[in-house]
Amino acid sequence: MSEQSKKKGQIIPFMQDGAYFYKKGIEAYQNRQIDQSINYIERAIRIEPQEPVFLCQLAIVLSEKEDYHGANALLNRVLTEVDPNMAECHFFIANNAAHIGEFDEAQKHLERYLEMEPDGEFKEDAESLLYMIEEEGIDFLQELENFPLENPVIDRIVDYLNKGDYEWAEKEARGFLMEEPKEWDVYAYLAESLMYQGDLTQAKSILQDLLMKEEPNFIAQCLMTELLYKKDEQGKDVWVKNLIHLRPIKDWHCYYLAKTLFAVKKYDQSYKWFKKLYINSEFDKHPAYFHQMAIVAWKNGFHERARLLWEKTRKLDKENEHISKVFLEQLSESDEHFSPEDGWFIYALPTSELEGTTVE
């Protein structure tokens, strides 16, 4: 047999090294096949147990499955056995620790990451998470206290408005005003419900009455600004400018100011007021507040802060945690240039109907 024939008859083995299985794992991860991704990356690690990229990627995938302890065990292994200078491991550990309520541990690793990489890839996210931990000053997983509005009926009215249930908000407001005709804020809530149902004439009439009183109603001022802005009426710019310069004392007025600034597309100003309320422990925050702040944070490019806010909303409002999960998925699947719809500000699933909620 010739030498050439011998070569043709030889079987050349296909070398399946760690990189091969790692690549397969990444492909599975990108296709949302999480368990298959774990299997492939674990095979890569068995072949090359000291490869830090494989270990870190497996930790990321485990975090996706909410196995935060397992993920951190791998990341600590990288730091202690492979490369103590992999600063990003500290960021990933902190992120996982925050998820399971270990905030002292999270803070320690965030500070270490920023010390090692002051201009690193995850600088913004690390500073956001550190801010959330340091500034809030309370456990992320605390029980939600009852939101202290005037009474349960007003509580329901506001809840309906935040969830986009405007017909129910109108019904509750009208019923309440039959019994308490001098509750001026409730007239403003009634006007808001009418405005979002398209009855602008009646809404505007109610708001004008409230603004002509001896003490003009603050919420009415906010809503009138929004109405004029959305209708593109003459003078709207003056109203918006005045709104920006308002400095309310009451927390509830600050909250309505933040919401209205979002409605007139002053997203940076809106975020400042949401943040002010966030760090004010005297303002009892409801799930809709955290959801709204998450949307505003996302609008301003603070993706990690938005994620943390929805994680908190999900834990606080178990009955509606599916809402936060949908937004978390949307956030994780969107690139950094994507901006959320304004209609998503409503605390409800982002259906096409909600995305299109506007005043005409």
N, C-alpha and C positions, 0 to 999 in steps of 0.2 A: 504493500500500500504506500502510495506516495506521501511525502511529508504534508502536502497541501490537503490530501484527503483526510489524514489524521486530524489536522486542525479543524476541518469541517465537522468531524464526528465528535469533537469534544463538547461537553456541556459546561458552559460558563455559569457558575453560580451567581444569582442575583443577591447582592449584598443589601440586606435590610438593616441599615444602621439606625442610630437614634434619630438622626435628622429626618429619615424617611417617615418614621412613626409620628414624630413631632408635626411634620407637615400634614399628615393625615388627620392628626388631632385638631390642628388649626382649621382645616377645611370642615371638619364635623362641627366645630364650635361656631363657625360662621354660618353654618346651616341650621343652627339651634339644636343640634343633636348632642346634647350635653353629656349624657352617659357614655356615648360612643367616643366623644372627645376625651373624656377622662381615661377610658381604656387605652386609647392610642398613646396619650402622653405618658401614662404610667409605664407602658412598654418601652417608650423612649428612655425614661428614667432608669429602668432596669438595665438597659444597655449602657447608658452614660449617667451614672448616679450623681456625678458631681457637676453636671452641666446646669448652671444657674438659670439660664433662659427657660429650660424645661420645667424646673421646679417653680419658678415664678408664674409661668403660664398655667400650670396645674393649680396653683393657688388661686389664680384669677377665676378659673372655671369652677373650683369648689365654692368660691364666694358666690358665684352665680346660683349655685344650688343651696345657698344660705348655710353652708358648712363652714362657718367663720372660724371655729376652733381648728378644724383640719387645715384650713388655708393658712392660718397664722403659724401652725406648727411647721409647715413647709418653709414659710418665709423666715422664721427664726433659724431653721436649719441652714438656709443660705447664708445668713449673717454669721452664724457661729462656726460652720464647717467649710464653707466654700469661699465667700468673699464678704468680709465685714464692711467693705466700702460701697456696697450696692445700696445707695441712699433710697432708691425707690421702694425698697423692701419696707423701710420705716413708714412710708406713706401708705402702702397697702395694709400693713399691720394696723395702723391707726384707723383706717377706714373700716376694717373688719371689727376692731375693738369697739368703735362707736355703735355699730349695729347691734352688739350684744350688751350694750350698756356699760362697758368698761372705759369710762371717760377719762380717768386718771391715766390709764395705760395709753389711750388714744392721744391725749395731750402730750405725753412724754415722747412718743414716736413722731408726732407732728413737729415738735420743736427740734428734735434731732434731725429730721429730714430737712427742715428749713436752714438749720445750722450747716449741714453738709452741702446742700444745694440751694443757696439763696436765690438763684435765678433758674432753678430747675424746671423741668417739663410740667411738674405738678404743683408749681408754686401757688397759682391762683386757687386751685382746689384745696391745697393744704391750708392756706390762709383762711379760706371760707369755712372749712371744718373747724379750725382752731377758734375762729370768731364765734361760731355757733356754740361751741363748748364753753368758752370763757365768758361770753357776754350774757348767755341766758341765765347762768347761775343756778339752774334747777335741773333735775333729772329729766332727760328727754322722754322717759317713759312714765312720767307722773300721770296720775289719774286726772281726767278732764273734770274741772269744777263746773258747776252750773253757771251759765252765762248770766250775769246780773242785769237784766233789763228790768223795766218797770213791773211787768207781770208776765205770766205765761202766754197770754194772748199776744202781747207785743213780741215776745220771743218767737212765737210761731210766725207772725207776720214777717219779721226780719229773715227768718229761716226760709220761708217761701220765696222771698225776693232773691236771696243768695242762691237758691237752687233753680231759679227761673220759673217757678210756679206762680205766675203773675195773677191768674184768675183767682186762685185760692187766697193770695195775698190781698187782693181787692175785697173778696168776700169777708175775710176776717177783719180787715180794716173798717169796712162799712158797719159791720155788726158791732165792733168795739165802740165806734164813734156814736152809735145810737145810745150807748150807756154813758160814755165819757166824751161829750162834745167839745171839751176844752183841752184835749190832749193834742197839742199842735203838731208834735212830731209825727203822730199817726196820720194826720192829714198829708204830711209830706210823703209818708210811705204809700198812702193811697195814690197820690199823684205819680209816684214812681211806678206803681203797678199799672196805672193807666197809660203812662208814657210808653212802657214796653209792650203794651197791647195795641199801640197805635192810636189811642185816643188822645192826641196831643192837645186838642183844644181845651178839653176839660182839665187835663193835667196842668196846662199852663195857667188856666184860670185859678186853680187851687193854689199853685205856687205864688202867683201874683198876690193873692189875698194874704198869704202867710208873710210875704215880704213887705207888705204895707202896714203890718202891725207895729205897735210902739217899739217892740223888741223883735226885729226881723228874725225869722227862723233860719238857723244856720244850715240845717239840712236842705231847706227849700232853696237857699242860695246856691248850694252845690248842685242840686238837681236842675235848677233853672239854667245854670251854666252848661250842664250836659245837654239839656234839651236844645238850647240855642246853637250849641256847637254841632250837634248831629243834624240839625235842620239847616245849618250854614246860614243862619240869619245875621243880618247886619248888627254889628255891635258885639258879636260873640267873642272877638279877640280881646276886647276890653274886659269882658266877664272872666275869660280865662286868665288874663294877666292879674286881675284882682284876686282870683282864686289862688294863684301861685304865691301871692304875698300874704295870704291869710296865715295867722299863727294862733290856732284855737288852743284853748286851755284844757277843755274836757277831752278825755280819751276817746269817747264815742264820736265827737266831732272830728278828731284827728283821723279816725277810721273812715268816716264818710268822705273826708277830704282826700285821703289816699285812694279810695275807690273812684272818686270823681276825676282825679288827676289821671288815673289809668284810662277812664272812659274818654277823656279828651286827648289821649295819646301823649301825655307828659309822663312817660314811663320812668324816667330817672327821678323826677320829683315824687312820683307816686311811691317809688321804692324807698326813698328817704323816710317818708312818713310811716310806711309799713315797718321799716327797720326800727324807727323810734318806738313804735308800739311794742315791737318784739322784745326789746330790751327793757321795757317798762313792766316790772312784775305786777303792778297794780292793775294792769289791763288784762282781764280774763279772756283768753283767746279761745275761740270756737273752731271746729274743724274747717269751716268755710274760710275763716281768716287765713289759716295755714295754706290752704289750697290757693287762695287768691295771691298770697305773698309768693308762693312758688311760681305762679304764672308770671308775676311781675319780675321776679328774680331771673327767670328764663329770658324774658324780654330784654333784660339788661345784660345778658350774657353770663350770668352766674349759674352755670349748669349744675355744679356740685351742690350749691346752696339750695337750688330748686329740688334736687333729688332728696336731700336731707329733710326738707320741709314736707315732701310727700310721704317719706318714710314715717315721719311723725304723725301726719294726718291718718295714715293707714292704721297705726297702732292706737290712736285715740278714738277713731270712729270705726269700730269693727263692723258695725252694721252696713257701712258704705265703703268698706275697704277696697271693693272692686273698682271704685272710681279712681282711687289713688294708684292702684296697680296698673290700670290702663294708661294713666299719664306717665307713670314711671317707665312703662314699656315704650311709650312714644318718645320720651326724653332720651332713653338709651339707644333707640334706633335712629335718631335724628343727628345730622351732622352739626358742627358748631355754628354754621351759618343759618340754620333753620330758625325761624321765629314762630312762636305759637300763635294760633288764631286769637283775636281779641275775644271772640265768643266763648273761648275755653275758660274765661274768668268765672263763668257760672259754675257752681259746685255741683256738677252732674257729669254724666258720661259725655264725651265730646262727639255727639251725633251731628250729622249734617245740619239738622234743624237748629241745634244749639250754635253751631259755628256761624250760622247765618243770622243769628239774633241781632237785629239792628232796629233803629228807630227810623221810620220812613216819613 
